[in-house]
Amino acid sequence: MTVEEKIAQLGYNIRPCATMDVAKDYANGVGGCAVSSIADTIKMRKALQKLTRLGIPPSIHGETTHSGGAANTTVFPMPCLQGATFNTTLVEEIAASNALQLRAAGGDMGLSPILQVCTDPRFGRLEENFAEDPYLVGAYGVAAVRGLQGRDGCGGADTYLGSPRSRVAAQGKHYAMYGAAGKDGYTPFGGGIAARTLFDVYLRPWREFARAGGRGVMAAHNMVDWVPMHANRPLLHDALRVRFGLGEGGYIGSDNTNVEGLADYFHGFAANTSDAAAMALAAGIDQDMPGGAFLSGLLPLVASGRVPMAHVDRACGNVLRRKFAARLFDEPPDATLARETDSARARALARQAAEEGSVLLINRNAALPLSASSAPTSPTRPLKRVALVGPFAAGSAYTIQAMVGGYAWVPPPRAVVTVGDALRRRGVEVDVAVGSGAGVGGPAASEADFEAAVALARAPSTDAVIAVLGTTSCGCCVRCGNGEAGDRMSLELEGRQLELLAALVNASHATARQSGRAAAPVIVVLIHGRPVSFEGGGPTAAGLERRRSERRSSGDGDDAVGGDSDVLLLGVDALLAAWRPGEEGGSAIVNLLFGDANPSGKLAQAWQRSAGFIHSPTSPWFQPHSSMTPGRYFGNGDGVPLLPLFPFGHGLSYTKFDFRGLRVDGARGLPPAAAGAQLEQLGLNVSLVVQNNGSRAGATPVIVTYSKVTRGVVRFDRETCAFAKVFLERGGSKRVVARVRISDLARWDPYHGPTAMAQDDGAPRTIASGAWVVDGGTYTFFAAGCVANSVLRDIHHAGDPSCPFFESAVVGKSVVIGREGEVYGVYM
């Protein structure tokens, strides 16, 4: 290959192949382009074969966070919902379907999984992320890699994809520490956080991705330690390639325009675009999207000797290696795969996922499930007529966008099932007030629409009020509730939605007082991409009365009613978090509301009472292990409880699960010490008996956490180390076993060990010291249907029987690994 032909492979056009003129712009070839259709892929391949000397086929990418990335592919629930399923098998099946449908459209590289650990819910792209817990993100990331590439296609950069007609190469994104702040691309203090936090929280999923055989990584457009990621060699090369195992042959691509952004975005980090290209290539970037910096700047830099030819060869080799792995040189695209696009099987999988990942947060007085038969939903009233209100209740354009979320093609309204669609299909008599004057997404708030919605709640004929609220969604860089650059300073719902909710609750209860009948239950369904808060709507009469009742029963009296951020929620009978549920979302939601499906989702992010609680001790990853157990008002001068609105792991069911018989097996069989790869093979079995003592079949996760006190460093109070999900018939029981790898008990020690050596283009180079260390000593393990934590207790309205919030009920099992005060095992 000539230098020009090699450099041509280093450009990656973000535009679809159909828009590209090979003869005019790509005489030396092209690295790749975006998916449009299989016909366009075939046309582009033929053009390159005819018009370029080597005829190297292009790589075709698609966004596979929750779809096949092309028109007409199934839009599954977004990762924010998938993370709440606690079901890695389901995540793997979704990824496999996305890969198959991307192949059917002519693609070969999926831009996923998303491996960001988003610890700030103001971040606009939180909807693309699985969880705020690094262990969960890593586990889901591994499942997605196996689905995208196939389990036989995860052998590393030098191996073929096992089933190239149905699998694609995975490109995890966005590396690294993206989503740690509430501003897109921004990291607090330039990302100059402690190395322990960087590795233990934000980089841990990337280690799992690389070791699972992920083929490639996309760099993020933020800084870490004051160095933009596209020029951050210590993290791109030393950490990702060497420590984590992506390898010198692993592919690292840029995010869109981020190479030239080294000169533009970061205030002169690079002097100009050519300088930026040299920096990015030296740091480890192999391919530039959309290609301008590499294609225009590298050739003269190579000719002048500033950029070594070895850097170009490495990058070109990694691009070609990925193309060979996908068998682009061997097999033409398979046009017969078109039958797999949005198949009945895929839609059924999408509906199952939406059912499993929706989280029932509140269910007072068994308001759910509803009944459409003559059986009463309360002692006085059968369900005959439903008032359906809210901006996301039916098929407006912004409702469809909110259902499917960002970074997927937006199907036509007929292809997306809304809540209104599903209710009508069920035969329920529905009065609809769409928009409801909430001022969200579409027209400005209308007082007449607002009053029309409240009138439905006030109507004596209304048996239940279903308010479909949430956050808007968009693609990139448009002002909205969620999306790229869709960041918020507040967690509250947009527009007048909280005001509307308060008015609905008050109207329902006012009618009940006048008629002498039970109030129509107010059921809130959220279509959203981030945790939300409920401060701005003001208290309701029903909420205040419930709060007074709680105060009296607890002995606190009637005072201190005002000021709590959740008084509005106390007037709500049921709250279902449905996230971005995808094209089958409406069907799944209505199945859950009427009991055809039993909720089993658990929160993978803590929900804060307000933005002021972000990065406070209410978040699982900002709780140090300490004997200073906070009381309810400890450390908060404004008197607000130092507790989340809903804790990590919370989620209700229509049945009741009991947990007993916690056991930890395998510690006695461990060697006295271990190192390196051996730690990956060693493990413990944490198990407990789960029994369904409720009235219906259901599923629940078993979440395993551990606690460790280590001399010389303060560790987190609890860390997740395993989980499993079990389905049980009514009355059924099972001992559920979760495998804990010893390597997952490691912490990052930046000072451990001698400086390591890494091969850098054939020359030895040192990388910083530091290692993953498993401390010897006593480990205490906990397991339940949620995450029990000594800080997260006294959640007065949660009502989750599977979670022992009160400290007296938190009982763990302790085992000894190695010797206290010594290092049990180390790996790089």
PyMOL commands that set and color helices and strands:
alter all, ss='L'
color gray80, all
select helices_A, chain A and resi 3-8+17-19+22-25+38-51+79-85+88-104+124-128+134-149+151-153+188-191+195-202+204-211+229-231+233-243+261-264+273-283+292-304+309-325+335-340+344-357+364-366+397-404+413-415+419-425+447-458+497-515+541-554+569-571+585-593+611-613+620-622+667-669+677-681+742-745+807-809
alter helices_A, ss='H'
color red, helices_A
select strands_A, chain A and resi 12-16+32-34+59-62+109-110+169-175+216-219+223-224+227-228+251-253+359-363+376-378+381-382+385-390+429-434+464-470+473-476+482-484+522-527+574-577+657-665+674-675+683-692+698-707+719-728+733-741+747-749+756-760+763-767+771-775+777-784+813-817+823-827
alter strands_A, ss='S'
color yellow, strands_A
deselect
rebuild
show_as cartoon
